[in-house]
Amino acid sequence: MRGLGVVALLLAAVAQPGAARAESGDIVVGVSIGTTGPAAALGIPERNALEFVPKQIGGFAIKTIVLDDGGDAAAATANARRLVGEARADILIGSSTTAPALAIAAIAQEAGIPHFSLAPLPFTPQIAKWSVAMPPPVPLVGEVLYLHMKAHHVRTVGYLGFADGYGDQWYADLKAQGVPLGFSIVNDERFSRSDTSVAAQAAKLVVAHPDAILVGASGTAAAMPQIGLRDAGYKGLIYQTHGAAVADFIRIAGAAADGVVMASGPVMDPEGQPDSAPTKKPGLMLNEAYESKYGPNSRSAFAGYASDVFVVLKRVVPVALQTAKPGTAEFRDAVRAALLTEREIAASQGVYNFTATDRFGLDARARILLTVKDGKFVAAE
């Protein structure tokens, strides 16, 4: 596979740290994502999207080094240390899921390197200086799901989510936003990313008779609850988060996917956006390139997040270059500072306006509602 060959070549570059700066100041972008393991449905499109990003910004070549962390926090830590110490990266990207992304954030703070997470992070003062997140925060996405529930007269909600940080974020948000809207949470069931069945959890939820069920999962693992709930006889509304917005969700869930209500970033349906939407053109451009190579309907929210990092870099790097050259601490700090001054950065998944206190930098333009009809994602009502 061509993509794997590119990664192998880049890995060879990491093994020779002197080569990383041989070409007079290349901008080195170090990436650690989960291209194998339980996060592969997220990491593979993220890796694929890197084929379509700029190869030069501000007159400097972009050297992108991609490492696989398998969705594991310890591996992500090791990768980040390698990218910082051996490759002397100017920018860090990753990981695909929250736990390894937090591990990379810790290294970014320690080394003073701008870090773009491809997973939503629970930001703390300890990681907020050098890290930002490309996906929207859970409360911003959750709001549109809960408003849909309310419009459809949902009163009781069951929850089925990952037994990890992602699942915890969504359950906490369901309580924080859903309960004030009048919802009663009737059950909280969890499963591991590596589980092969949720039959027991689905049976408990069906017995509780909720009007709707929110699934707090991502990638292909989000399809298992969708199938399990329908197989258990659940007839109500099933809601999925933006973490499930990948083509493989439909491929694996099959007929069980029909009728799902899913939050997503706008890259999954730029065709349905008005011409005035700032996310329409970036989304159409990415999807055209991506689907030309990887096939019709292969578009992915996660490809959008990875691609959008470079849309942001196209705005902030030229500003940073006015202060310092790549390969220096001054340049890295100038990139960090430029993230706070550049405004209205229109990308495929939203319009970014990062601040010192808002490390997601997104608003309602970063969310849409999808459903699945006849095996395809379409806009929900």
KEKE-3310 file (N, C-alpha, C; in steps of 0.2 Angstrom, whole numbers, plus 5000, padded with zeros to 4 digits):
npx = (5004:5003:5003:5008:5021:5026:5025:5035:5046:5047:5049:5062:5068:5067:5076:5087:5092:5100:5097:5085:5086:5093:5090:5091:5082:5069:5052:5047:5035:5028:5019:5009:4998:4984:4986:4984:4976:4963:4959:4961:4951:4950:4963:4968:4961:4966:4979:4979:4974:4985:4991:4986:4989:4998:5014:5023:5025:5025:5037:5045:5049:5039:5041:5034:5032:5027:5021:5015:5004:4995:4984:4988:4993:5005:5014:5011:5017:5031:5033:5031:5041:5052:5050:5052:5065:5073:5069:5067:5055:5045:5032:5018:5007:4992:4985:4974:4964:4958:4966:4979:4982:4982:4993:5003:5001:5006:5020:5022:5020:5030:5041:5039:5032:5021:5005:4993:4979:4970:4959:4946:4950:4950:4953:4966:4974:4987:4990:4985:4993:5001:4994:4981:4964:4957:4944:4927:4922:4915:4903:4898:4895:4886:4875:4867:4863:4855:4845:4839:4833:4824:4816:4810:4802:4808:4810:4816:4832:4844:4861:4875:4892:4909:4921:4930:4940:4933:4920:4917:4917:4906:4895:4895:4892:4880:4872:4875:4869:4858:4849:4845:4837:4826:4827:4827:4839:4840:4849:4866:4877:4893:4907:4922:4934:4940:4931:4920:4906:4891:4880:4874:4874:4866:4854:4850:4847:4837:4827:4825:4817:4820:4816:4826:4843:4859:4874:4891:4904:4917:4923:4925:4921:4909:4899:4896:4887:4876:4872:4870:4860:4849:4848:4844:4831:4827:4818:4818:4825:4841:4856:4872:4888:4900:4911:4908:4908:4912:4915:4916:4908:4895:4897:4900:4889:4878:4861:4857:4861:4853:4842:4849:4854:4866:4879:4890:4905:4905:4912:4907:4896:4897:4891:4878:4878:4875:4881:4887:4892:4907:4914:4911:4918:4932:4928:4923:4934:4943:4936:4934:4947:4951:4941:4943:4954:4952:4939:4921:4911:4920:4924:4929:4926:4938:4948:4946:4949:4963:4968:4964:4972:4983:4978:4976:4989:4994:4990:4995:5009:5016:5015:5022:5035:5039:5045:5055:5065:5062:5065:5069:5067:5061:5054:5044:5038:5033:5024:5014:5010:5004:4993:4984:4981:4977:4962:4946:4948:4945:4940:4938:4931:4926:4926:4940:4945:4955:4958:4967:4959:4950:4953:4948:4942:4930:4913:4895:4896:4903:4896:4885:4870:4868:4860:4857:4853:4847:4860:4869:4876:4866:4859:4851:4835)
npy = (4994:5011:5022:5016:5014:5027:5030:5022:5027:5039:5036:5031:5043:5049:5041:5046:5059:5070:5073:5078:5092:5095:5102:5116:5122:5115:5114:5104:5092:5082:5067:5057:5044:5033:5021:5007:4994:4997:5010:5012:5015:5028:5033:5029:5036:5049:5048:5046:5058:5066:5065:5075:5088:5104:5105:5114:5129:5146:5147:5138:5120:5107:5094:5080:5068:5052:5042:5027:5024:5015:5018:5018:5025:5024:5021:5032:5042:5038:5039:5053:5058:5053:5060:5073:5073:5066:5069:5082:5090:5104:5105:5096:5083:5074:5063:5050:5047:5051:5047:5044:5056:5065:5061:5064:5078:5081:5079:5089:5101:5100:5101:5112:5114:5117:5109:5099:5092:5078:5073:5076:5085:5085:5099:5106:5118:5114:5109:5118:5128:5125:5116:5113:5108:5099:5093:5098:5103:5092:5097:5107:5099:5090:5098:5100:5087:5085:5095:5090:5078:5084:5090:5080:5074:5067:5060:5051:5044:5032:5027:5021:5018:5020:5013:5023:5038:5046:5040:5044:5058:5060:5055:5063:5075:5073:5072:5085:5094:5088:5084:5097:5100:5092:5078:5061:5051:5034:5023:5018:5011:5003:4999:4991:4996:4986:4975:4962:4961:4968:4963:4960:4973:4979:4972:4976:4989:4989:4983:4994:5003:5016:5032:5036:5032:5036:5034:5033:5032:5028:5028:5012:5004:5010:5005:4993:4994:5000:4989:4979:4985:4985:4972:4967:4971:4984:4999:5012:5029:5030:5038:5045:5050:5063:5055:5044:5046:5040:5031:5017:5015:5013:5003:4992:4992:4990:4987:4990:5003:5012:5026:5031:5045:5056:5066:5077:5084:5097:5093:5081:5083:5094:5097:5100:5112:5130:5141:5152:5147:5146:5134:5126:5126:5122:5109:5103:5103:5095:5082:5079:5077:5066:5056:5054:5046:5036:5031:5032:5040:5038:5048:5056:5061:5062:5062:5075:5083:5080:5086:5099:5104:5108:5118:5128:5129:5135:5148:5153:5150:5158:5170:5167:5166:5178:5182:5172:5158:5141:5126:5132:5137:5149:5150:5140:5146:5157:5152:5147:5159:5165:5157:5163:5175:5175:5175:5168:5156:5147:5131:5113:5107:5117:5134:5141:5150:5151:5154:5160:5154:5146:5132:5125:5133:5134:5136:5135:5133:5122:5110:5098:5088:5071:5057:5040:5033:5022:5016:5027:5042:5055:5072:5075:5079)
npz = (5000:4996:5005:5017:5013:5012:5025:5030:5024:5030:5043:5042:5041:5053:5060:5057:5064:5061:5048:5048:5048:5038:5026:5027:5037:5036:5040:5052:5055:5067:5069:5078:5078:5078:5068:5068:5078:5090:5087:5073:5063:5064:5064:5051:5040:5045:5043:5029:5024:5025:5013:5005:5010:5011:5004:5006:5015:5017:5010:5015:5016:5020:5031:5035:5048:5051:5064:5071:5085:5089:5096:5110:5125:5131:5120:5113:5120:5120:5106:5104:5112:5104:5092:5097:5102:5093:5079:5081:5080:5075:5076:5084:5081:5085:5097:5089:5098:5114:5126:5122:5116:5126:5132:5123:5123:5136:5134:5124:5132:5141:5132:5125:5113:5099:5099:5091:5094:5088:5094:5105:5120:5138:5144:5154:5165:5164:5152:5143:5137:5126:5118:5107:5101:5087:5084:5088:5105:5117:5124:5114:5103:5109:5112:5101:5098:5110:5108:5097:5102:5112:5103:5098:5107:5117:5133:5142:5143:5139:5141:5133:5132:5129:5141:5146:5145:5134:5134:5147:5146:5138:5145:5156:5150:5145:5157:5162:5152:5147:5158:5163:5153:5155:5153:5159:5165:5162:5163:5163:5154:5150:5139:5134:5122:5115:5116:5110:5110:5115:5120:5133:5139:5130:5132:5145:5144:5135:5142:5151:5144:5137:5129:5120:5116:5119:5112:5117:5108:5097:5080:5071:5082:5087:5079:5084:5096:5090:5082:5091:5100:5091:5087:5099:5100:5101:5097:5098:5096:5091:5096:5090:5092:5086:5085:5078:5064:5051:5036:5038:5049:5043:5034:5043:5052:5044:5039:5052:5054:5048:5050:5062:5072:5070:5076:5068:5060:5048:5036:5032:5024:5014:5002:5005:5011:5012:4999:5005:5017:5026:5028:5017:5004:5008:5013:5001:4993:5000:5001:4987:4983:4992:4990:4976:4976:4986:4984:4981:4993:5004:5012:5028:5044:5052:5043:5039:5051:5052:5040:5042:5051:5044:5037:5046:5050:5038:5040:5052:5052:5042:5049:5061:5055:5053:5065:5069:5063:5057:5068:5079:5096:5097:5086:5088:5099:5093:5084:5093:5098:5087:5085:5094:5089:5075:5066:5062:5054:5041:5039:5034:5044:5052:5059:5065:5080:5090:5107:5123:5133:5126:5119:5109:5100:5092:5085:5083:5069:5067:5068:5062:5059:5055:5047:5042:5027:5016:5016:5016:5022:5025:5027:5042:5048)
capx = (5000:5007:5003:5013:5028:5027:5027:5042:5052:5047:5052:5069:5071:5067:5081:5093:5090:5103:5094:5078:5087:5098:5088:5091:5076:5062:5047:5046:5029:5028:5013:5008:4991:4983:4984:4983:4973:4956:4958:4963:4946:4951:4970:4970:4959:4970:4986:4978:4973:4991:4994:4983:4991:5003:5021:5027:5022:5030:5044:5049:5047:5036:5043:5030:5035:5021:5022:5009:5004:4991:4979:4990:4996:5013:5017:5011:5022:5037:5033:5032:5048:5056:5049:5055:5072:5077:5067:5067:5049:5042:5024:5016:5000:4990:4984:4967:4959:4959:4971:4986:4982:4984:5000:5007:5000:5011:5027:5022:5021:5037:5046:5037:5030:5014:5002:4987:4976:4965:4954:4944:4954:4948:4959:4967:4979:4993:4991:4982:4997:5004:4989:4974:4961:4954:4937:4924:4921:4909:4897:4896:4892:4881:4869:4863:4859:4849:4840:4835:4829:4819:4811:4806:4798:4812:4810:4820:4838:4849:4868:4880:4898:4916:4923:4936:4939:4929:4914:4916:4915:4899:4890:4895:4889:4872:4870:4875:4865:4851:4845:4841:4831:4820:4828:4829:4844:4838:4854:4873:4881:4899:4910:4929:4935:4942:4925:4917:4899:4888:4873:4872:4872:4860:4848:4848:4845:4830:4822:4823:4813:4821:4814:4832:4849:4865:4880:4897:4909:4920:4926:4921:4918:4903:4894:4894:4881:4871:4869:4868:4853:4843:4847:4840:4824:4826:4815:4818:4830:4848:4860:4879:4892:4904:4917:4906:4907:4916:4911:4916:4902:4889:4899:4899:4882:4873:4855:4855:4863:4847:4839:4853:4855:4873:4882:4896:4907:4902:4915:4903:4890:4898:4886:4871:4879:4874:4887:4890:4896:4914:4917:4909:4924:4937:4926:4922:4941:4946:4932:4936:4954:4951:4937:4946:4959:4950:4933:4915:4908:4925:4925:4929:4927:4945:4952:4945:4953:4970:4969:4963:4978:4988:4974:4978:4997:4995:4988:5000:5016:5019:5016:5028:5041:5041:5049:5060:5066:5060:5070:5071:5062:5058:5049:5039:5034:5029:5018:5010:5007:5000:4987:4980:4980:4974:4955:4941:4952:4939:4943:4933:4927:4924:4930:4944:4946:4958:4960:4970:4954:4946:4958:4945:4941:4925:4907:4890:4897:4907:4892:4879:4866:4867:4857:4859:4847:4849:4867:4873:4875:4862:4857:4845:4830)
capy = (5000:5017:5026:5013:5015:5034:5030:5018:5032:5044:5033:5031:5050:5050:5037:5050:5066:5076:5074:5082:5099:5096:5106:5123:5124:5113:5114:5097:5091:5076:5065:5051:5043:5026:5018:5000:4994:4999:5017:5012:5018:5035:5035:5028:5042:5054:5047:5046:5065:5070:5065:5081:5094:5108:5102:5120:5135:5152:5146:5132:5114:5104:5087:5077:5062:5049:5036:5023:5023:5010:5020:5017:5031:5023:5021:5039:5045:5036:5042:5060:5059:5052:5066:5079:5072:5064:5073:5090:5093:5110:5105:5089:5082:5068:5056:5049:5046:5055:5045:5045:5063:5068:5059:5069:5085:5082:5080:5096:5106:5099:5103:5119:5113:5118:5102:5099:5085:5075:5070:5081:5084:5088:5104:5109:5124:5111:5107:5123:5133:5123:5111:5114:5102:5101:5092:5102:5101:5088:5101:5110:5094:5087:5102:5099:5081:5085:5099:5085:5074:5087:5092:5073:5073:5062:5061:5046:5043:5027:5028:5016:5022:5018:5013:5027:5046:5048:5039:5048:5065:5061:5054:5069:5081:5071:5074:5092:5097:5084:5084:5103:5100:5088:5071:5057:5046:5028:5018:5020:5005:5004:4993:4992:4997:4979:4971:4960:4960:4972:4960:4961:4980:4981:4969:4980:4996:4988:4982:5000:5006:5023:5034:5037:5030:5039:5029:5037:5028:5031:5023:5006:5002:5013:5001:4987:4995:5001:4982:4976:4987:4983:4965:4966:4973:4991:5002:5019:5033:5029:5044:5043:5056:5064:5051:5038:5049:5037:5026:5010:5014:5011:4996:4987:4992:4988:4989:4993:5010:5016:5030:5034:5052:5057:5073:5077:5090:5099:5090:5075:5085:5101:5098:5102:5118:5135:5143:5157:5144:5146:5127:5122:5126:5118:5102:5100:5102:5089:5076:5078:5073:5060:5051:5052:5041:5031:5029:5036:5039:5036:5054:5054:5067:5062:5065:5082:5085:5080:5091:5106:5106:5112:5125:5132:5131:5140:5155:5155:5149:5164:5175:5165:5167:5185:5182:5167:5152:5134:5123:5136:5138:5156:5149:5137:5150:5162:5148:5146:5165:5166:5154:5167:5181:5174:5174:5166:5152:5143:5124:5109:5105:5122:5140:5141:5156:5149:5159:5157:5150:5142:5129:5121:5138:5132:5138:5131:5131:5115:5104:5096:5082:5066:5051:5035:5031:5017:5015:5033:5047:5061:5077:5074:5084)
capz = (5000:4995:5011:5021:5010:5014:5032:5031:5022:5035:5049:5041:5042:5061:5063:5056:5066:5058:5041:5048:5048:5033:5020:5029:5040:5034:5045:5054:5058:5069:5069:5081:5077:5079:5062:5070:5084:5090:5084:5066:5059:5064:5062:5044:5036:5047:5039:5022:5023:5025:5006:5001:5013:5008:5005:5008:5018:5018:5007:5018:5015:5026:5032:5039:5050:5054:5068:5073:5092:5090:5101:5116:5128:5132:5114:5110:5124:5117:5099:5105:5114:5098:5087:5099:5103:5087:5073:5082:5077:5076:5077:5085:5079:5088:5093:5086:5103:5120:5131:5119:5114:5132:5133:5118:5126:5141:5131:5121:5137:5143:5127:5122:5106:5098:5098:5088:5095:5084:5098:5110:5126:5144:5145:5161:5164:5163:5145:5138:5134:5120:5115:5105:5099:5081:5085:5093:5112:5118:5125:5108:5099:5113:5112:5095:5099:5115:5105:5093:5107:5114:5098:5096:5113:5122:5140:5146:5139:5141:5139:5131:5130:5131:5148:5146:5145:5129:5137:5153:5144:5135:5150:5160:5146:5145:5163:5163:5148:5146:5164:5164:5147:5157:5152:5165:5162:5165:5164:5161:5153:5147:5136:5132:5115:5113:5117:5104:5111:5120:5121:5140:5141:5126:5135:5151:5141:5132:5148:5154:5139:5136:5123:5116:5118:5117:5111:5117:5106:5091:5075:5070:5088:5088:5076:5088:5100:5085:5080:5097:5102:5086:5088:5106:5099:5103:5092:5098:5093:5094:5094:5090:5093:5080:5084:5073:5057:5047:5032:5041:5053:5039:5032:5048:5055:5039:5040:5059:5054:5045:5055:5067:5072:5072:5076:5064:5058:5041:5030:5030:5020:5012:4997:5008:5015:5007:4996:5010:5022:5025:5028:5011:4999:5010:5013:4994:4990:5003:4999:4980:4982:4996:4986:4970:4978:4991:4982:4983:5000:5009:5016:5035:5049:5054:5038:5040:5057:5051:5035:5044:5055:5039:5035:5052:5049:5032:5042:5058:5051:5040:5055:5065:5052:5054:5071:5069:5058:5060:5071:5085:5101:5096:5080:5091:5103:5088:5081:5098:5099:5081:5086:5098:5085:5069:5067:5057:5050:5039:5037:5032:5050:5056:5058:5071:5083:5096:5112:5128:5137:5122:5115:5103:5095:5087:5087:5080:5062:5067:5069:5058:5060:5049:5048:5037:5023:5010:5016:5015:5026:5023:5032:5046:5048)
cpx = (5004:5008:5008:5020:5030:5029:5034:5047:5053:5050:5060:5072:5071:5074:5088:5092:5093:5100:5088:5079:5092:5097:5087:5084:5070:5058:5045:5040:5029:5021:5013:5000:4990:4981:4983:4979:4966:4954:4960:4958:4947:4958:4971:4967:4963:4976:4984:4977:4979:4994:4991:4985:4996:5010:5026:5023:5027:5037:5048:5046:5044:5038:5039:5032:5029:5023:5015:5009:4999:4985:4981:4994:5003:5016:5017:5016:5029:5038:5034:5039:5053:5056:5052:5062:5076:5075:5067:5061:5048:5035:5023:5009:4998:4987:4976:4962:4962:4965:4978:4987:4984:4991:5005:5007:5005:5018:5027:5023:5028:5042:5045:5036:5023:5011:4995:4984:4970:4959:4952:4947:4950:4953:4959:4973:4986:4995:4988:4987:4999:5000:4983:4971:4957:4946:4934:4923:4915:4903:4894:4892:4886:4874:4865:4860:4854:4844:4835:4831:4823:4813:4807:4803:4801:4811:4815:4826:4842:4856:4872:4886:4904:4917:4930:4935:4934:4921:4912:4914:4908:4894:4890:4891:4881:4869:4869:4870:4858:4847:4841:4836:4825:4821:4829:4834:4843:4843:4860:4877:4887:4902:4917:4929:4937:4936:4922:4909:4897:4881:4870:4870:4866:4853:4845:4845:4838:4825:4820:4819:4814:4818:4820:4838:4855:4871:4887:4903:4912:4922:4922:4918:4911:4897:4892:4888:4875:4868:4866:4861:4848:4842:4843:4833:4822:4824:4815:4824:4837:4852:4868:4882:4896:4910:4915:4906:4912:4912:4911:4910:4896:4891:4898:4892:4877:4867:4853:4857:4857:4843:4843:4853:4862:4875:4888:4899:4905:4906:4911:4898:4891:4893:4879:4872:4877:4881:4891:4893:4903:4918:4915:4915:4929:4935:4925:4929:4944:4942:4933:4942:4954:4947:4939:4951:4956:4943:4927:4913:4914:4927:4925:4930:4935:4950:4952:4949:4960:4972:4968:4968:4983:4984:4976:4985:4998:4994:4994:5007:5019:5020:5022:5035:5044:5046:5055:5060:5064:5066:5073:5066:5058:5053:5043:5035:5030:5023:5012:5006:5002:4993:4982:4978:4976:4967:4951:4945:4947:4942:4937:4928:4925:4928:4933:4946:4949:4960:4964:4966:4950:4951:4955:4943:4935:4918:4902:4891:4901:4903:4886:4876:4866:4862:4859:4853:4850:4857:4872:4871:4871:4861:4851:4841:4832)
cpy = (5006:5021:5023:5014:5022:5034:5027:5023:5037:5042:5033:5038:5051:5046:5041:5058:5072:5078:5078:5089:5100:5101:5113:5125:5122:5113:5107:5096:5084:5073:5058:5049:5035:5022:5010:5000:4996:5006:5018:5015:5025:5037:5034:5034:5048:5054:5048:5054:5069:5070:5072:5087:5097:5105:5108:5126:5140:5151:5141:5125:5111:5096:5084:5069:5058:5043:5033:5022:5017:5011:5019:5023:5030:5024:5028:5043:5044:5039:5050:5062:5058:5058:5072:5079:5070:5068:5080:5093:5100:5110:5097:5089:5075:5068:5056:5049:5050:5053:5046:5052:5067:5067:5063:5076:5086:5083:5087:5101:5106:5102:5110:5119:5114:5111:5103:5092:5084:5072:5076:5080:5088:5093:5106:5114:5121:5110:5113:5127:5131:5118:5115:5108:5104:5099:5097:5099:5097:5092:5104:5105:5091:5091:5101:5092:5081:5090:5094:5081:5078:5089:5085:5070:5067:5064:5057:5044:5037:5029:5022:5018:5018:5018:5017:5034:5048:5046:5043:5055:5065:5060:5060:5075:5079:5073:5082:5096:5094:5085:5091:5104:5095:5081:5068:5052:5039:5023:5021:5013:5007:4998:4995:4992:4990:4974:4968:4959:4965:4970:4961:4968:4982:4978:4973:4986:4994:4987:4989:5004:5014:5025:5035:5034:5033:5035:5034:5033:5031:5026:5017:5003:5004:5009:4995:4988:4996:4994:4979:4978:4985:4976:4963:4968:4980:4995:5010:5023:5031:5035:5042:5050:5057:5059:5045:5040:5046:5032:5019:5009:5011:5004:4991:4986:4989:4991:4992:5000:5015:5019:5033:5041:5053:5064:5072:5084:5091:5096:5084:5077:5092:5102:5101:5109:5124:5138:5148:5153:5143:5139:5123:5121:5121:5110:5099:5098:5095:5082:5074:5074:5067:5055:5049:5046:5035:5028:5033:5035:5037:5042:5052:5061:5067:5064:5073:5086:5086:5085:5098:5108:5111:5118:5130:5134:5136:5147:5157:5154:5155:5170:5174:5167:5174:5186:5178:5161:5146:5131:5126:5136:5144:5155:5145:5141:5155:5158:5148:5153:5167:5163:5158:5173:5180:5172:5171:5161:5146:5137:5120:5107:5111:5129:5141:5148:5154:5155:5156:5153:5146:5138:5124:5127:5138:5135:5133:5129:5124:5109:5104:5090:5078:5061:5046:5033:5028:5017:5021:5038:5053:5066:5075:5080:5089)
cpz = (5000:5001:5016:5019:5012:5021:5034:5029:5027:5041:5048:5042:5049:5063:5062:5058:5063:5051:5042:5047:5042:5028:5023:5031:5038:5041:5047:5058:5060:5071:5073:5081:5077:5072:5062:5076:5084:5087:5076:5061:5059:5062:5054:5040:5038:5043:5031:5020:5022:5018:5002:5005:5010:5009:5006:5011:5019:5015:5010:5017:5021:5026:5037:5041:5054:5058:5070:5081:5094:5095:5108:5119:5129:5126:5111:5114:5121:5110:5100:5107:5108:5093:5090:5100:5097:5081:5074:5079:5080:5079:5079:5084:5082:5095:5091:5092:5109:5124:5128:5117:5120:5134:5129:5121:5132:5139:5128:5126:5140:5139:5124:5115:5104:5096:5096:5089:5090:5087:5103:5117:5132:5146:5152:5160:5162:5156:5140:5135:5127:5116:5113:5102:5092:5081:5089:5100:5113:5119:5119:5104:5102:5112:5107:5095:5104:5112:5101:5097:5109:5109:5096:5102:5118:5129:5144:5141:5143:5138:5138:5129:5132:5138:5148:5146:5140:5132:5143:5151:5141:5140:5155:5157:5146:5151:5164:5158:5147:5152:5164:5158:5149:5156:5159:5162:5166:5166:5161:5160:5149:5144:5134:5124:5111:5113:5110:5104:5116:5122:5128:5141:5137:5129:5141:5149:5138:5137:5151:5150:5139:5130:5118:5120:5115:5117:5111:5115:5099:5086:5073:5076:5090:5084:5080:5093:5096:5083:5086:5100:5097:5087:5094:5106:5101:5097:5092:5095:5096:5091:5095:5090:5086:5079:5080:5066:5053:5042:5034:5046:5049:5037:5037:5051:5050:5040:5047:5059:5052:5051:5061:5066:5075:5071:5072:5062:5050:5035:5028:5025:5017:5006:4999:5011:5010:5005:5001:5015:5021:5025:5021:5006:5002:5011:5006:4992:4993:5001:4991:4979:4986:4992:4980:4971:4981:4989:4985:4990:5005:5013:5024:5039:5051:5049:5038:5045:5055:5045:5037:5049:5050:5036:5040:5051:5043:5035:5048:5056:5047:5045:5059:5062:5052:5060:5071:5064:5061:5063:5077:5090:5100:5091:5083:5095:5098:5085:5086:5099:5093:5082:5090:5094:5079:5070:5061:5052:5047:5036:5035:5038:5054:5055:5065:5073:5090:5101:5118:5133:5133:5117:5110:5098:5090:5090:5083:5072:5061:5068:5064:5061:5054:5052:5042:5034:5017:5010:5015:5020:5022:5028:5035:5046:5054)
residu = (MET:ARG:GLY:LEU:GLY:VAL:VAL:ALA:LEU:LEU:LEU:ALA:ALA:VAL:ALA:GLN:PRO:GLY:ALA:ALA:ARG:ALA:GLU:SER:GLY:ASP:ILE:VAL:VAL:GLY:VAL:SER:ILE:GLY:THR:THR:GLY:PRO:ALA:ALA:ALA:LEU:GLY:ILE:PRO:GLU:ARG:ASN:ALA:LEU:GLU:PHE:VAL:PRO:LYS:GLN:ILE:GLY:GLY:PHE:ALA:ILE:LYS:THR:ILE:VAL:LEU:ASP:ASP:GLY:GLY:ASP:ALA:ALA:ALA:ALA:THR:ALA:ASN:ALA:ARG:ARG:LEU:VAL:GLY:GLU:ALA:ARG:ALA:ASP:ILE:LEU:ILE:GLY:SER:SER:THR:THR:ALA:PRO:ALA:LEU:ALA:ILE:ALA:ALA:ILE:ALA:GLN:GLU:ALA:GLY:ILE:PRO:HIS:PHE:SER:LEU:ALA:PRO:LEU:PRO:PHE:THR:PRO:GLN:ILE:ALA:LYS:TRP:SER:VAL:ALA:MET:PRO:PRO:PRO:VAL:PRO:LEU:VAL:GLY:GLU:VAL:LEU:TYR:LEU:HIS:MET:LYS:ALA:HIS:HIS:VAL:ARG:THR:VAL:GLY:TYR:LEU:GLY:PHE:ALA:ASP:GLY:TYR:GLY:ASP:GLN:TRP:TYR:ALA:ASP:LEU:LYS:ALA:GLN:GLY:VAL:PRO:LEU:GLY:PHE:SER:ILE:VAL:ASN:ASP:GLU:ARG:PHE:SER:ARG:SER:ASP:THR:SER:VAL:ALA:ALA:GLN:ALA:ALA:LYS:LEU:VAL:VAL:ALA:HIS:PRO:ASP:ALA:ILE:LEU:VAL:GLY:ALA:SER:GLY:THR:ALA:ALA:ALA:MET:PRO:GLN:ILE:GLY:LEU:ARG:ASP:ALA:GLY:TYR:LYS:GLY:LEU:ILE:TYR:GLN:THR:HIS:GLY:ALA:ALA:VAL:ALA:ASP:PHE:ILE:ARG:ILE:ALA:GLY:ALA:ALA:ALA:ASP:GLY:VAL:VAL:MET:ALA:SER:GLY:PRO:VAL:MET:ASP:PRO:GLU:GLY:GLN:PRO:ASP:SER:ALA:PRO:THR:LYS:LYS:PRO:GLY:LEU:MET:LEU:ASN:GLU:ALA:TYR:GLU:SER:LYS:TYR:GLY:PRO:ASN:SER:ARG:SER:ALA:PHE:ALA:GLY:TYR:ALA:SER:ASP:VAL:PHE:VAL:VAL:LEU:LYS:ARG:VAL:VAL:PRO:VAL:ALA:LEU:GLN:THR:ALA:LYS:PRO:GLY:THR:ALA:GLU:PHE:ARG:ASP:ALA:VAL:ARG:ALA:ALA:LEU:LEU:THR:GLU:ARG:GLU:ILE:ALA:ALA:SER:GLN:GLY:VAL:TYR:ASN:PHE:THR:ALA:THR:ASP:ARG:PHE:GLY:LEU:ASP:ALA:ARG:ALA:ARG:ILE:LEU:LEU:THR:VAL:LYS:ASP:GLY:LYS:PHE:VAL:ALA:ALA:GLU)
# end
